[in-house]
Amino acid sequence: MPDRGEVWWGPAPFKSSAARPWLVVSDERHPFSHAECLALALTTREYAEGITVPDEAWTEGGADVQSYVSPWFVTTIKLRELEDQQGTLAPELVTRAVEALHGYAPATVG
């Protein structure tokens, strides 16, 4: 299983290209972690709600262009669909992205 914080290229639903980068946010507690992971999309488009990925947030690898995490764009990806690892992001940025995701899917109503 990819580790939390790793960025991998995988399927690109709603996009004309064949692949897009995904930030893995789940860990071994994810059901079926041997076969799939929970991930947030990365994009090169800047949205007010997106989370900027500064160069220093890459602890391994990196991006040639400015990237943003889209915390509202979440999916489960089969590990067999992940192609190449782009790098790894700092735990603080991953935590911030997951906290933003929780804002779109709060634990309580109201």
BAFI-3210 file (N, C-alpha, C; in Angstrom, 3 decimals, decimal comma, padded with zeros to 6 digits):
// residues 110
n [1|2|3|4|5|6|7|8|9|10|11|12|13|14|15|16|17|18|19|20|21|22|23|24|25|26|27|28|29|30|31|32|33|34|35|36|37|38|39|40|41|42|43|44|45|46|47|48|49|50|51|52|53|54|55|56|57|58|59|60|61|62|63|64|65|66|67|68|69|70|71|72|73|74|75|76|77|78|79|80|81|82|83|84|85|86|87|88|89|90|91|92|93|94|95|96|97|98|99|100|101|102|103|104|105|106|107|108|109|110]
n.u [000,839|000,513|002,028|000,567|000,488|002,033|002,293|000,766|000,468|-002,570|-005,842|-007,842|-010,651|-013,183|-011,416|-009,491|-006,978|-005,010|-004,155|-003,798|-002,347|-002,535|-003,061|-002,342|-004,303|-005,174|-004,443|-003,134|-005,437|-007,582|-010,340|-009,712|-007,094|-004,997|-005,626|-006,684|-006,833|-007,566|-007,810|-006,905|-007,402|-004,822|-004,133|-003,350|-004,724|-005,753|-007,876|-009,981|-010,590|-008,720|-005,660|-002,554|000,457|003,451|006,898|008,629|007,062|007,261|008,693|009,951|010,660|008,670|007,101|006,874|005,346|003,242|001,259|-001,900|-003,874|-007,024|-009,320|-011,994|-012,305|-012,362|-011,573|-011,745|-009,136|-008,058|-005,161|-003,808|-004,279|-002,647|000,117|002,833|004,981|005,020|006,060|006,431|004,502|004,764|003,823|002,323|001,012|-000,582|-002,244|-003,573|-005,001|-006,690|-008,167|-009,520|-011,060|-012,756|-014,287|-016,001|-017,351|-018,601|-018,530|-020,775|-024,172|-025,379]
n.v [-001,179|002,228|004,850|007,159|010,506|010,214|011,000|009,923|008,983|008,378|007,152|009,448|010,686|012,655|014,182|014,965|013,866|010,862|010,332|011,560|013,361|012,053|012,505|010,437|009,774|007,971|005,274|002,193|001,525|001,826|000,168|-002,764|-002,044|-003,348|-003,441|-001,026|002,626|005,755|008,904|012,310|014,681|016,256|019,299|021,632|023,876|026,882|027,299|029,101|027,599|025,632|024,010|025,295|023,846|024,338|024,483|023,678|021,905|019,458|016,572|014,547|014,054|016,102|018,865|020,163|022,326|024,751|023,308|022,236|021,016|019,546|019,407|018,662|016,882|013,767|010,301|006,686|004,628|001,865|000,043|-001,194|000,512|002,683|004,397|005,762|006,999|010,341|011,783|012,780|014,411|016,809|015,939|017,919|019,380|017,392|016,796|019,256|019,212|016,994|017,894|019,989|018,480|017,234|019,409|019,547|017,232|016,912|015,402|015,658|016,794|020,027]
n.w [000,000|-000,776|001,127|003,466|002,428|000,182|-003,294|-006,160|-009,599|-011,214|-012,275|-014,220|-013,797|-015,367|-016,825|-019,688|-020,133|-019,601|-017,000|-013,599|-010,801|-007,470|-004,021|-001,429|001,357|003,194|005,513|006,871|008,253|006,616|005,187|003,356|002,719|001,584|-001,047|-001,951|-001,730|-000,113|-001,631|-002,466|-005,062|-006,996|-008,660|-011,307|-011,470|-009,946|-007,309|-005,085|-002,820|-002,873|-001,813|-001,674|-002,828|-001,776|-002,921|-000,857|000,565|-000,542|000,417|-000,798|-004,242|-006,429|-008,202|-011,513|-012,103|-010,435|-007,947|-006,539|-003,865|-004,048|-001,809|-001,815|-003,806|-003,689|-003,657|-003,876|-004,775|-006,617|-005,876|-007,941|-010,026|-009,720|-011,056|-011,348|-008,806|-007,794|-005,714|-002,247|000,206|002,875|006,231|007,601|005,587|004,492|006,675|006,883|004,454|004,856|007,050|005,790|003,998|005,851|006,499|004,359|004,674|007,364|010,662|012,221|011,911|011,265]
ca.u [000,000|001,234|001,953|-000,108|001,359|002,627|001,547|000,867|-000,328|-003,614|-006,927|-008,262|-012,056|-013,580|-010,277|-009,196|-005,731|-005,158|-003,798|-003,640|-001,726|-003,414|-002,437|-002,874|-004,597|-005,520|-003,339|-003,487|-006,760|-008,582|-010,783|-009,128|-005,884|-004,111|-006,066|-007,122|-006,525|-008,356|-006,903|-007,391|-006,828|-003,959|-004,412|-002,539|-005,648|-005,878|-009,222|-009,915|-010,678|-007,614|-004,526|-001,310|001,562|004,722|008,038|009,202|006,179|007,677|009,813|010,574|010,090|008,219|006,293|007,462|004,433|002,551|000,176|-002,877|-004,707|-008,465|-009,811|-013,374|-012,235|-011,861|-012,002|-011,035|-008,425|-007,447|-003,703|-003,342|-004,468|-001,604|001,152|004,165|004,991|005,582|006,799|005,789|004,249|004,962|002,652|001,510|000,146|-001,564|-003,205|-004,390|-005,902|-007,706|-009,045|-010,388|-012,020|-013,751|-015,182|-016,989|-018,072|-018,455|-018,993|-022,090|-025,032|-025,838]
ca.v [000,000|003,504|005,496|008,453|011,610|009,996|011,456|008,941|009,178|007,365|007,455|010,853|010,881|014,031|014,876|014,397|013,093|009,505|010,208|012,777|013,044|011,856|012,508|009,369|010,290|006,868|004,446|000,775|001,349|001,853|-001,182|-003,275|-001,267|-004,162|-003,358|000,309|003,724|006,974|009,917|013,619|015,087|017,418|019,982|022,823|025,016|027,522|027,610|029,750|026,575|024,693|024,161|025,444|022,955|025,041|023,599|023,118|020,875|018,169|015,983|013,727|014,360|017,474|019,172|021,169|023,475|024,953|022,351|022,516|019,894|019,817|018,531|018,248|015,876|012,601|009,041|005,464|004,146|000,539|000,167|-001,636|001,618|003,686|004,166|006,197|007,913|011,658|012,249|012,713|015,725|016,938|015,560|019,087|019,709|016,300|017,029|020,415|018,780|016,117|018,757|020,680|017,463|017,077|020,557|019,239|016,055|016,959|014,231|015,944|017,653|021,236]
ca.w [000,000|-000,693|002,431|003,572|002,055|-001,128|-004,464|-007,230|-010,805|-011,336|-013,204|-014,268|-014,173|-015,691|-017,407|-021,001|-020,112|-019,082|-015,584|-012,797|-009,514|-006,313|-002,699|-000,585|002,699|004,093|005,992|006,954|008,869|005,540|004,815|002,109|002,437|000,749|-002,443|-002,356|-000,813|-000,211|-002,149|-002,881|-006,345|-007,170|-009,911|-011,567|-011,452|-008,642|-006,832|-003,774|-001,772|-003,020|-000,899|-002,425|-002,467|-002,027|-003,217|000,368|001,109|-001,111|001,149|-001,841|-005,546|-006,608|-009,382|-012,404|-012,108|-009,160|-007,732|-005,480|-003,440|-004,074|-000,742|-002,085|-004,869|-002,974|-004,255|-003,535|-005,952|-006,534|-005,933|-009,259|-010,972|-009,511|-012,063|-010,941|-007,671|-008,082|-004,554|-000,933|000,791|004,317|007,031|007,957|004,452|004,395|007,754|006,491|003,383|005,436|007,844|004,837|003,550|006,925|006,414|003,336|005,131|008,824|011,409|012,764|011,107|011,940]
c.u [000,884|001,058|001,193|000,908|002,040|001,704|001,840|000,030|-001,304|-004,704|-007,401|-009,716|-012,321|-012,448|-009,915|-007,903|-005,963|-004,894|-003,711|-002,949|-002,763|-002,575|-003,107|-003,071|-004,997|-004,255|-003,832|-004,837|-007,880|-009,020|-010,184|-007,858|-004,870|-004,441|-006,447|-006,742|-007,480|-007,410|-007,638|-006,677|-005,874|-004,262|-003,418|-003,421|-005,781|-007,332|-009,081|-009,887|-009,534|-006,486|-003,247|-000,255|002,861|005,849|008,579|008,316|006,501|008,878|010,584|009,903|009,711|007,399|006,982|006,625|003,764|001,373|-000,674|-003,604|-006,152|-009,132|-011,257|-013,422|-011,558|-012,395|-011,240|-010,418|-007,873|-005,941|-003,158|-003,477|-003,442|-000,424|002,552|004,059|005,684|006,433|006,013|005,659|004,406|003,680|001,746|000,551|-000,937|-002,644|-004,132|-005,409|-007,030|-008,668|-010,003|-011,448|-013,124|-014,728|-016,283|-017,845|-017,944|-019,046|-020,390|-022,859|-025,400|-024,828]
c.v [001,241|004,098|006,809|009,555|011,430|010,502|010,481|009,377|008,029|007,842|008,907|010,984|012,365|014,842|014,199|013,577|011,748|009,387|011,580|012,401|012,992|011,827|011,433|009,911|009,184|006,146|003,009|000,519|001,375|000,415|-001,567|-002,521|-002,052|-004,007|-001,954|001,349|004,884|008,095|011,200|014,024|016,259|017,992|021,122|024,062|025,566|027,869|028,216|028,718|025,567|024,998|024,181|024,481|023,701|024,037|022,927|022,053|019,490|017,655|015,015|014,106|015,820|017,623|020,256|022,444|023,578|023,996|022,763|021,223|020,365|018,922|018,075|017,138|014,641|011,333|007,880|004,938|002,756|000,695|-000,240|-000,538|002,732|003,361|004,498|007,129|009,210|012,158|012,058|014,126|015,682|016,594|016,744|019,469|018,651|016,483|018,185|020,025|017,907|016,929|019,520|019,721|017,292|018,248|020,365|018,032|015,977|015,711|014,428|016,871|018,889|022,189]
c.w [000,000|000,704|002,354|003,258|000,711|-002,228|-005,603|-008,417|-010,932|-012,275|-013,092|-014,702|-014,421|-016,317|-018,718|-021,024|-019,433|-017,586|-014,929|-011,496|-008,387|-005,042|-001,845|000,825|003,677|004,545|006,105|007,616|007,835|005,240|003,463|001,722|001,612|-000,735|-002,895|-001,310|-001,075|-000,620|-002,523|-004,166|-006,188|-008,545|-010,095|-011,619|-010,041|-008,375|-005,440|-002,647|-001,834|-002,045|-001,727|-001,905|-002,782|-002,263|-001,963|001,020|000,544|-000,318|000,261|-003,153|-005,655|-007,870|-010,190|-012,449|-010,748|-009,066|-006,537|-005,147|-003,467|-003,041|-000,910|-003,128|-004,294|-003,639|-003,628|-004,825|-005,673|-006,703|-007,294|-010,315|-010,795|-010,411|-011,568|-009,748|-008,077|-006,934|-003,280|-000,395|002,301|005,082|007,369|006,828|004,285|005,455|007,409|005,423|003,936|006,311|006,937|004,296|004,584|006,931|005,380|003,724|006,648|009,488|011,986|011,834|011,922|012,305]
res [m|p|d|r|g|e|v|w|w|g|p|a|p|f|k|s|s|a|a|r|p|w|l|v|v|s|d|e|r|h|p|f|s|h|a|e|c|l|a|l|a|l|t|t|r|e|y|a|e|g|i|t|v|p|d|e|a|w|t|e|g|g|a|d|v|q|s|y|v|s|p|w|f|v|t|t|i|k|l|r|e|l|e|d|q|q|g|t|l|a|p|e|l|v|t|r|a|v|e|a|l|h|g|y|a|p|a|t|v|g]
***
